[in-house]
């Protein structure tokens, strides 16, 4: 199995991936209590997604439900 993975993920592919990440993505680091990471990882897997996908979806849903720009709150 290791040979198969290295066949597709070599140093060139690693460099291409690193360049893409640096160019197109931002990092946000969160901290959780000890033991919580594994619990969240398990939940995400049970939902068929990565923790990253789960966090992005959760934040997007929270913003959609709760964020009301001040301009929308003003009465004409």
Residue, then its C-alpha position, 0 to 999 in steps of 0.5 A: x500500500x505504501x508503494x501505491x501511495x508514494x507512486x501518486x504522492x511524490x515530492x513533486x505532487x507535495x510541492x504542487x499541493x503546498x503551492x496551491x494551499x499557500x496561494x488559495x487557502x487561509x489557515x484558522x487555528x482553533x483550540x479545544x479541550x483535551x479529548x474533544x478533537x477525537x470526539x469531533x473527528x469521529x462525529x465528522x467521519x460519521x457525517x461523511x466529512x472531514x473536521x474542516x468541512x464540518x467546521x466550515x459548514x457549521x460556521x456558514x450555517x451559524x452566520x446565515x442564521x444569526x448574522x444580521x448586518x446593521x443596514x438590514x436592522x434599520x427601519x426606513 
